[in-house]
Every structure is written in structure tokens, then in C-alpha cells.
Amino acid sequence: MMRKLLLLMLLPVLAAWTLTSACGKEKSPGQASRALTAQPALGRVIVLGFDGLEPSLVRQWVGEGKLPNFGRVIEAGAFGPLLSVVPASSAPAWSSAVTGVNPGKHGIYGFLMDAIPGFMSDSPKAAPRSPVFCTSSNRGFLAVWDVLGRYGRRSTLINIPLTSPADSLSGLMISGFPHASDDTSSYYWPPEAARYLGDYIFDAFGVTVAKGREREFLADLDATSEKRLRLGLTLFDAADWDLFWLVFTFTDRYQHYFWKYMDKTHPMYDAEGGRLYGGAIEAAYRRADAYLGKFMEKMRDSDMLIVMSDHGFGPVRYVINSHNFLFRTLGQTPEAMCADYFGIKFRVSTSGTNAEEKYTSLRNTLVAGLNDLRDPSLGRPIVDSVYVREELYKGPYLSMAPDVTGIETDGYLFFTLPRTPDLRLFDAGPSPDQMFSGFHRRRGTLALYGKHVKAGQAVEARILDIAPTILAYLGVPAPAEIDGSVPTQAFRDEVAGRMALAKSQESGYRKPQNLANQDTKKIEKQLRAVGYIQ
């Protein structure tokens, strides 16, 4: 009996030892062949990501005393907006957060690798090809954990979007949405990590928010989030790490679908829905605050906590049909296509005689058409700003960027809906009850907390600055091509010199790998469940 009791007491220790040993056996993809040196770390780094966390709502509910842990972070640390990439889409935003470079250097511009095929053709003989979706294999720049692995630093990573299939790294990864294969063993690294998963649910929700299914959706979402929290707390203690990074996505999903019930002025608001779900988003923020408190309790004195979101959020009052806009602006041409399912992103492809002149003409026509769009009832611009690709991006993957990208005026959202005979611009979609009532804003949330952070400091940073800040705190130089920097004004004077970003001579580029067996239907199903495909 005593031997059995002793064995039960030792099991967690043995599991952690096995996991630590296994994680150290493999080189990370970016590990240099020669030994590299780093400065001593100031401490460990903890990153908690809450997808879509809107800074104005955090401020509002902290002021009302509803988010006590966020209140502690703001009072004792640094807080402010985090500027996302353009467009503020989860795929390029999280990819820039983990690499510290713009999409022109990592090659991820959205969930799709290419424009949506076949929609401009009216010919029944036109067979649309299957879309190709982005995965972690397409990332063309080292992630922060790859760089840390070069210097002997270890990482524990859970549910960061666009990290599936999982990287083989110095540490542990439970990859994040979307998952491109039915082979669940590709969802985590190392193989021994499977022992910790239990009833963990990978971030692929199967319930959409049709009218009358809201309770089912919320129950599914909350159960998934609780299991993610439990796994995070377990691995926080069990694994050996210098960087711990966990992302919760429930905040994003709540706001996409329940904004209409929080805002009585929203065109999709109804009194019964407001009565039942008007407090749902606030409840999600309270949940995020409770989760934050769990990890704050576990912090060591020298740890630095980064709380971040990939973008902010606001209401969607009108949906613009991207297909109809293209046809009205250019006519039926196969040379201009939507580059994603949502947002102002278009690709232009020309060939043959005068291809360059035709490309420039089509692109300029699109830019002018977007700038001229007005709300017919209010007379105000529908598009806030429009860019051609070289204005936004730089790097070896510039040619993969959308040729024209824009940012909608608050309240509007371009969506790739089917072309309609009347070519109307404003479209409620094929199923209005499933359409987003909230969508991304470019300014997300950033908070820094720990003994080396100035108390009560206002801070502004870019999502590109997350990876450099992690590297600097851990004493590791950044790759030579890094775009981000460290918001040194957020740190106490005695460590400001240490937090100045050092760059190495080592390149951060890596060769993207095309996934051999991408399950297109599987990814499409996940994106449809989230609502990114209608």
C-alpha cells in the first residue's frame, strides 16, 4: 500500500521529467549549427492572448469595477493599444506577433494562400478548383520559439492560431486553429505531450450561431475554454520553460455574434435577444479577467506578463458584397478576384500583351472605386483607407500580398458573398442570423506587468513588437531582419538598457513547406463554424 501511494505521488514528477527530457532532444527548425551566446534573462515571460480583446471595453469595465485583475495590471503595469497589421485578420496578425515581422517577410496574409477561384465565371463548364489554406508550414520566418531554441531557451505554447501542424521545437506546443489534417498527432509536440491532453478540445468549434442555438453555442465555447484553462495551468507547472504563451479565442467568438445584443442601436438588435444575451460579452470579459487572475497568482517575482490581443472589436452594421462591388467596378473579368472571405482584399492577375499597363489600370480602378463608395442613405464613405501592396508590406513575399487592401469605415464589413442579379452592394447574407454583428478593429490590447515594468505607464506598441520584447527580456538577440522593436518606455530605468533590442547576424528566414496532405474540407468546415465562410 505504501509503495502504491509513493508511486502515485511520484507520477506527476516523472511525467514532467519525461516531458522535459523529450522536448530537449530535437533541434528547432531555426536552430543554428554553431553555439550562440545570450545574456542572462531578466526572468521568464508569460504571454496570455485573448483574441479580439477590445481596449475600450477593458477600460470601461475596469472603471466600473468589473475586471479587478485587469485593474491590477493597469495600476501596477503598463497598458495601451496594440496596433495590428493591415488587414487586422487573425492569421497575419498572430503570425506577425510570433515572428516580429510584417507579412511581406513571413508570407501569411490571411487564411487563404490564394484568391478565391471561379466566382467571376458564369460558365457552367468552369470547374472551380479547391482553395489552398494557410498553415504553420507556410510561415516563411522563424517564430520567437525557434529563435529562443537557438540559444537554449525553452517554450511552452498552447493554442496560438495558425500553429498547426505543431513545430518541433525546444519545448512543447499544443497547436492552434485551423487544423489541416485528421492526424491529431500533428497537433502537438513532442509526442509525449499527448499524456496531458485528456479531454482537451482543439480549437475547432462545431456549433454555429443560428437563431435559437445561442445557448448551445455558448455552452460549447465555455466548455472548450475551461478545458484550455485547465491544460494551461497544468503545463504552467509541469513543463520547464522560459516562454509560456497561451491564447484564448472565446473573446473573439462572443463579440462576432453577440455584439448585436449588447448594442440597442444595432440594426440586428431584438429585445428578446437583448434580454437573454445582452450581457454575454461582458460575461466573456469577466471570464478573461478570472483566467488572468489564475496565472497572476502563479507568477514568480522576476516574471514578466504580457496580456495581448491580435486586434480589437466593434459593431458591424452593414455588410458589403465584395463580388457585386467587383462586377459593378470592373465588369466580368477573371483578372480581379477576392483574396479572402472577408475584408477589402483583392488580387489582380494579368498576362499577355501590355500586361503591366493593364495591371496598373485595373488596380487604379479598384482603388478609385473603393474611395468613391458612399453609404446611399448616410452619404458617408464606406472605406476609410485604401492601399496598394507596396505601401503596406516589404520583404521576399511581397508578390503574394493582395494587390489592393483597404480598411472599412467603422460599422461596415466587406464579405465575399455570392454575386446577385441586382448587384446590390448592401447584403444581409444568405443567412442573416449567422452573419457577424461585430468584427475586428485594428487597435487591440496590450498590457505589461511585472517588477521591471513601470507602474501606471501608458504604452503604445505594434503587434510586431511582441516577439522583440520577449527576446529582449530573455536576453536573446533578434534575427537581423526583424521589423519590431521594444517599447522601452514601459520599463523601469534600471533595466531600460537591457531591454534595448539587440540584433544578431543570423537570418530569420526559413523555407516554407507546402503541406503534403492538406484536408481542404476540414479547414473549410472549421472556418465555416467560426463564421469566416458564410
ZAMARGU-4260 file (C-alpha; in steps of 0.2 Angstrom, whole numbers, plus 5000, padded with zeros to 4 digits):
<rodrens>
0) 5000/5000/5000 | 5014/5012/5004 | 5023/5008/4988 | 5007/5011/4978 | 5005/5028/4987
5) 5023/5033/4984 | 5021/5029/4966 | 5005/5039/4964 | 5014/5054/4972 | 5029/5052/4960
10) 5019/5051/4944 | 5017/5070/4941 | 5036/5072/4944 | 5040/5058/4932 | 5029/5064/4919
15) 5036/5082/4920 | 5054/5074/4919 | 5049/5064/4904 | 5042/5078/4895 | 5057/5090/4899
20) 5069/5077/4893 | 5059/5073/4877 | 5057/5091/4872 | 5076/5094/4873 | 5080/5080/4861
25) 5076/5089/4844 | 5083/5104/4836 | 5071/5118/4832 | 5069/5122/4813 | 5079/5138/4815
30) 5092/5131/4827 | 5110/5137/4821 | 5123/5124/4818 | 5136/5133/4829 | 5134/5138/4848
35) 5127/5155/4851 | 5128/5166/4866 | 5114/5175/4875 | 5114/5187/4890 | 5106/5181/4906
40) 5087/5183/4906 | 5079/5196/4917 | 5066/5182/4921 | 5053/5171/4912 | 5040/5178/4900
45) 5021/5174/4901 | 5010/5179/4887 | 4991/5177/4888 | 4982/5181/4872 | 4964/5185/4872
50) 4959/5185/4854 | 4950/5201/4849 | 4950/5209/4866 | 4944/5227/4864 | 4954/5240/4874
55) 4940/5252/4876 | 4929/5239/4884 | 4943/5234/4896 | 4945/5252/4901 | 4926/5254/4903
60) 4923/5238/4914 | 4939/5241/4924 | 4932/5258/4928 | 4916/5250/4934 | 4925/5238/4945
65) 4920/5223/4935 | 4938/5217/4930 | 4948/5218/4945 | 4963/5208/4938 | 4965/5219/4923
70) 4963/5234/4935 | 4978/5227/4945 | 4988/5225/4929 | 4984/5243/4923 | 4988/5251/4940
75) 5004/5242/4943 | 5010/5240/4925 | 5008/5247/4908 | 4993/5247/4897 | 4988/5254/4880
80) 4983/5250/4862 | 4992/5237/4851 | 4992/5241/4833 | 4988/5226/4822 | 4993/5223/4804
85) 4983/5228/4789 | 4970/5220/4787 | 4968/5216/4806 | 4964/5197/4802 | 4969/5184/4815
90) 4980/5174/4803 | 4993/5188/4798 | 4991/5196/4815 | 4996/5181/4825 | 5009/5177/4813
95) 5017/5194/4815 | 5015/5193/4834 | 5026/5177/4834 | 5039/5182/4822 | 5041/5201/4824
100) 5040/5205/4805 | 5027/5211/4793 | 5018/5199/4782 | 5029/5203/4767 | 5043/5194/4777
105) 5033/5179/4784 | 5021/5177/4769 | 5004/5175/4778 | 4991/5187/4773 | 4975/5178/4778
110) 4968/5161/4780 | 4969/5158/4761 | 4985/5156/4751 | 4977/5162/4735 | 4962/5172/4729
115) 4945/5163/4729 | 4944/5154/4712 | 4930/5153/4700 | 4917/5165/4706 | 4918/5178/4691
120) 4914/5164/4679 | 4896/5162/4673 | 4900/5147/4663 | 4893/5130/4670 | 4909/5122/4662
125) 4920/5131/4674 | 4926/5119/4687 | 4932/5129/4702 | 4947/5122/4710 | 4949/5119/4728
130) 4956/5134/4739 | 4973/5132/4747 | 4973/5137/4765 | 4987/5143/4775 | 4995/5133/4789
135) 5010/5135/4800 | 5020/5126/4786 | 5018/5141/4775 | 5026/5153/4788 | 5042/5160/4780
140) 5051/5167/4795 | 5057/5160/4812 | 5044/5161/4826 | 5051/5168/4843 | 5052/5150/4850
145) 5063/5145/4835 | 5075/5159/4839 | 5074/5155/4858 | 5079/5137/4854 | 5095/5143/4846
150) 5100/5150/4862 | 5095/5135/4873 | 5079/5144/4879 | 5063/5133/4881 | 5045/5137/4876
155) 5028/5130/4881 | 5014/5136/4868 | 4996/5132/4869 | 4983/5137/4855 | 4991/5151/4846
160) 4981/5152/4830 | 4990/5146/4814 | 5002/5135/4823 | 4995/5118/4816 | 5004/5107/4812
165) 5014/5109/4828 | 5033/5114/4826 | 5046/5103/4833 | 5054/5115/4845 | 5064/5116/4861
170) 5049/5114/4872 | 5031/5109/4870 | 5017/5115/4858 | 4999/5112/4858 | 4994/5120/4841
175) 4980/5131/4837 | 4966/5133/4824 | 4964/5129/4810 | 4970/5111/4809 | 4974/5104/4791
180) 4973/5085/4794 | 4964/5072/4803 | 4980/5066/4810 | 4979/5073/4828 | 4997/5068/4832
185) 5002/5083/4821 | 4993/5094/4833 | 5006/5094/4847 | 5024/5092/4850 | 5033/5081/4857
190) 5023/5065/4855 | 5024/5063/4874 | 5013/5078/4876 | 4998/5068/4872 | 4998/5062/4890
195) 4992/5079/4896 | 4978/5081/4884 | 4964/5071/4892 | 4948/5078/4887 | 4956/5094/4879
200) 4946/5101/4864 | 4956/5108/4850 | 4950/5125/4844 | 4938/5119/4830 | 4920/5123/4836
205) 4907/5113/4828 | 4892/5124/4833 | 4887/5139/4823 | 4876/5153/4830 | 4859/5151/4821
210) 4844/5158/4829 | 4839/5148/4844 | 4856/5139/4845 | 4864/5153/4856 | 4864/5143/4872
215) 4871/5128/4864 | 4885/5138/4856 | 4889/5147/4872 | 4890/5130/4882 | 4901/5123/4869
220) 4913/5138/4869 | 4913/5139/4888 | 4917/5121/4890 | 4931/5122/4877 | 4938/5137/4886
225) 4938/5129/4903 | 4947/5114/4897 | 4960/5125/4889 | 4962/5134/4905 | 4965/5118/4915
230) 4978/5112/4902 | 4987/5129/4903 | 4988/5128/4922 | 4994/5110/4922 | 5008/5114/4909
235) 5012/5130/4918 | 5018/5120/4932 | 5023/5103/4924 | 5034/5109/4910 | 5051/5118/4910
240) 5050/5134/4901 | 5057/5152/4898 | 5042/5157/4887 | 5024/5152/4891 | 5011/5158/4878
245) 4993/5153/4879 | 4979/5160/4868 | 4961/5160/4872 | 4949/5163/4857 | 4932/5164/4866
250) 4933/5183/4867 | 4933/5184/4848 | 4919/5172/4846 | 4907/5181/4858 | 4910/5198/4850
255) 4907/5191/4832 | 4890/5185/4836 | 4883/5194/4852 | 4888/5212/4849 | 4870/5215/4842
260) 4863/5210/4858 | 4874/5222/4868 | 4870/5237/4857 | 4852/5243/4857 | 4856/5254/4842
265) 4862/5239/4831 | 4851/5235/4816 | 4851/5217/4821 | 4846/5220/4839 | 4830/5212/4846
270) 4823/5215/4863 | 4821/5196/4867 | 4839/5193/4862 | 4845/5208/4872 | 4836/5201/4887
275) 4844/5184/4886 | 4861/5188/4879 | 4864/5207/4881 | 4877/5203/4895 | 4886/5189/4886
280) 4901/5200/4880 | 4903/5207/4897 | 4902/5189/4904 | 4916/5184/4892 | 4927/5199/4898
285) 4924/5194/4916 | 4929/5176/4912 | 4945/5183/4904 | 4948/5193/4920 | 4946/5177/4930
290) 4958/5167/4919 | 4971/5181/4920 | 4970/5181/4939 | 4974/5162/4939 | 4990/5165/4931
295) 4995/5181/4941 | 4994/5170/4956 | 5007/5158/4949 | 5020/5172/4944 | 5037/5172/4951
300) 5044/5189/4956 | 5055/5190/4941 | 5042/5185/4928 | 5035/5197/4915 | 5017/5195/4910
305) 5011/5201/4893 | 4992/5202/4890 | 4988/5205/4872 | 4975/5203/4858 | 4978/5202/4839
310) 4965/5216/4836 | 4951/5225/4844 | 4932/5224/4840 | 4917/5235/4836 | 4900/5233/4828
315) 4896/5228/4810 | 4880/5237/4804 | 4881/5234/4786 | 4889/5220/4775 | 4896/5225/4758
320) 4895/5211/4744 | 4913/5210/4738 | 4908/5201/4722 | 4895/5213/4717 | 4907/5228/4720
325) 4920/5220/4709 | 4907/5217/4695 | 4900/5234/4696 | 4918/5242/4696 | 4926/5231/4683
330) 4913/5221/4674 | 4915/5202/4671 | 4934/5200/4671 | 4943/5185/4678 | 4958/5196/4681
335) 4952/5203/4698 | 4947/5191/4712 | 4943/5192/4731 | 4959/5187/4741 | 4949/5181/4756
340) 4932/5178/4763 | 4931/5194/4772 | 4938/5212/4772 | 4944/5223/4757 | 4957/5212/4749
345) 4958/5209/4730 | 4971/5201/4719 | 4974/5207/4701 | 4982/5195/4688 | 4986/5200/4670
350) 4996/5192/4656 | 4999/5193/4638 | 5001/5210/4628 | 5003/5225/4639 | 5000/5215/4655
355) 5009/5228/4666 | 4999/5243/4659 | 4983/5233/4661 | 4988/5228/4679 | 4991/5246/4684
360) 4975/5251/4676 | 4964/5238/4685 | 4972/5241/4701 | 4970/5260/4700 | 4952/5257/4695
365) 4949/5247/4711 | 4957/5260/4722 | 4946/5274/4714 | 4931/5263/4716 | 4934/5259/4734
370) 4937/5278/4738 | 4921/5283/4729 | 4910/5271/4739 | 4897/5280/4749 | 4883/5274/4760
375) 4867/5278/4750 | 4857/5283/4765 | 4870/5292/4775 | 4881/5299/4762 | 4897/5295/4771
380) 4912/5285/4765 | 4911/5266/4767 | 4930/5264/4765 | 4942/5273/4777 | 4958/5270/4768
385) 4965/5260/4753 | 4982/5254/4750 | 4992/5245/4736 | 5003/5231/4742 | 5020/5240/4741
390) 5013/5254/4753 | 5010/5241/4767 | 5022/5227/4765 | 5041/5224/4762 | 5050/5208/4760
395) 5053/5192/4749 | 5034/5188/4750 | 5028/5204/4743 | 5022/5196/4727 | 5010/5185/4737
400) 5001/5200/4745 | 4984/5206/4740 | 4986/5220/4726 | 4973/5231/4734 | 4969/5231/4753
405) 4958/5243/4762 | 4951/5246/4779 | 4932/5249/4781 | 4924/5264/4790 | 4918/5258/4807
410) 4902/5249/4805 | 4905/5241/4788 | 4912/5225/4783 | 4916/5218/4765 | 4911/5200/4764
415) 4913/5188/4749 | 4895/5183/4747 | 4888/5176/4730 | 4885/5188/4716 | 4867/5193/4715
420) 4857/5198/4699 | 4853/5215/4705 | 4872/5218/4710 | 4867/5226/4726 | 4881/5232/4737
425) 4872/5230/4754 | 4868/5212/4758 | 4862/5204/4774 | 4869/5187/4768 | 4861/5171/4764
430) 4858/5168/4782 | 4856/5184/4792 | 4855/5176/4809 | 4873/5169/4806 | 4881/5185/4800
435) 4893/5194/4811 | 4886/5208/4821 | 4904/5213/4827 | 4921/5212/4818 | 4939/5217/4820
440) 4946/5234/4823 | 4965/5237/4821 | 4969/5243/4838 | 4970/5228/4850 | 4975/5227/4868
445) 4992/5227/4877 | 4997/5226/4895 | 5014/5223/4903 | 5015/5218/4921 | 5030/5213/4932
450) 5043/5221/4944 | 5053/5228/4929 | 5038/5237/4922 | 5034/5255/4926 | 5018/5256/4937
455) 5003/5266/4929 | 5013/5268/4912 | 5003/5272/4896 | 5011/5262/4882 | 5008/5261/4863
460) 5015/5247/4853 | 5013/5237/4837 | 5009/5219/4836 | 5027/5217/4828 | 5034/5222/4844
465) 5028/5207/4854 | 5042/5195/4848 | 5056/5208/4851 | 5050/5212/4868 | 5050/5193/4873
470) 5068/5191/4866 | 5075/5206/4874 | 5068/5201/4891 | 5075/5183/4889 | 5092/5190/4884
475) 5092/5184/4866 | 5096/5194/4851 | 5083/5196/4837 | 5086/5190/4819 | 5094/5203/4808
480) 5078/5206/4798 | 5066/5209/4812 | 5054/5224/4810 | 5048/5226/4828 | 5056/5235/4842
485) 5054/5236/4861 | 5043/5249/4869 | 5057/5253/4881 | 5046/5267/4889 | 5036/5254/4898
490) 5051/5248/4908 | 5060/5254/4923 | 5075/5265/4921 | 5087/5252/4929 | 5083/5239/4915
495) 5079/5250/4900 | 5097/5247/4894 | 5094/5228/4894 | 5078/5230/4885 | 5085/5239/4870
500) 5084/5227/4856 | 5100/5218/4850 | 5101/5210/4833 | 5112/5195/4828 | 5120/5191/4812
505) 5109/5176/4810 | 5095/5177/4797 | 5077/5174/4802 | 5071/5167/4786 | 5066/5149/4784
510) 5059/5139/4769 | 5040/5137/4769 | 5034/5119/4767 | 5019/5115/4757 | 5008/5103/4767
515) 5008/5086/4758 | 4991/5081/4763 | 4980/5096/4767 | 4962/5092/4771 | 4954/5107/4762
520) 4936/5102/4768 | 4942/5100/4786 | 4949/5118/4786 | 4934/5125/4777 | 4922/5117/4790
525) 4932/5125/4804 | 4932/5142/4796 | 4913/5140/4792 | 4910/5135/4810 | 4919/5151/4816
530) 4909/5161/4803 | 4923/5166/4792 | 4915/5157/4777 | 4896/5160/4775
</rodrens>
